[in-house]
Structures are given as structure tokens and as C-alpha cells.
Amino acid sequence: MWQIWLITAGIFLIIEISTTGFLVFWFSIGALATMILSFFVDNIILQIAFFLIISIFLLFATKPFVDKIMPKENYIKTNSFSLAGKIGKVTVDIEPIDGKGQIKIENESWSAKSLDNTHIPKDTEVIVEKIEGVKAIVKPLIKN
């Protein structure tokens, strides 16, 4: 039975490598601990219960430490998420009724719609609030 737990641990490690979170790793450790238990206990129900208890305990016991090491505010925004907060210029009037509108940010054109569903005329400077699908959600930039 120990071979199955070793294979299970390997599968969880492969899943962990292919994901961005730090979650499935603890199930791999739980499977390895259960592999050691399987040398002494043949009852599969007891092994599964041990696996679940160890995995869930490790998951919750280490979560506060992982959150301290990897605080969410330090994540680097990439791809379209990096556009939030950037300033662009309207190149095609943003019309909430027609769903039309385009902006240019750093030499890239984006479909856009206004945050509060208002008309924003061409050549207005806007700030990107967020990205929804392929559209930039913007509001006019108010200069002081």
C-alpha cells in the first residue's frame, strides 16, 4: 500500500508545481506521512483518515506563516492587471449605450467603458480603474 501513497505524493507535488498557490504541497506531505504509517497499519480507512487529518492540520497550521512570508500587497501585477492605475487617453468616444470606446495606454489600444456609465469624449485623459475581460474600465482624470 505504501506505493500508492508515494505515487499520490508525487501527483500532489506535480500539481503544486503547476499552480501558483502554496496549497497542494501539504497534501503531498500528508501522503508521505501516510506512506510511513502504512508500514505499520494495514487498515485503509485509518490511513485515509490520517492523511486527511495531517494534510488539513498542516494546511491551517502553516497558513499564518505563509501569509507573513508572502503578503498579498507585494504581489507583482502582470499583464493586463498592471494597467490598473495607469493614465491613458480616449481615442474613440466612450459611449455607454453603444458599448463603444477606445483608449490608448503606453502605445496600446484598449476597448474601454466608463466606470459610471457616462459619456467620455475623445482626447480626455482617463485613469484605468480595472480590467474586465478585454475592456478597460476607466474614469476621467481630474486634474488639480
Buried (B, 14 or more C-beta within 10 A) or exposed (E): BEEBBBEBBEBBBEBBEEEEEBBBBBBBBBBBBBBEBBEEEEEEEEBEEBBEEBBEEBBEEBEEEEEEEEEEEEEEEEEBEEBBEBEBBBBBBBBBEEEEBBBBBEEEEBBBBBBEEEEBEEEBBBBBBBBEEEBBBBBBEEEE
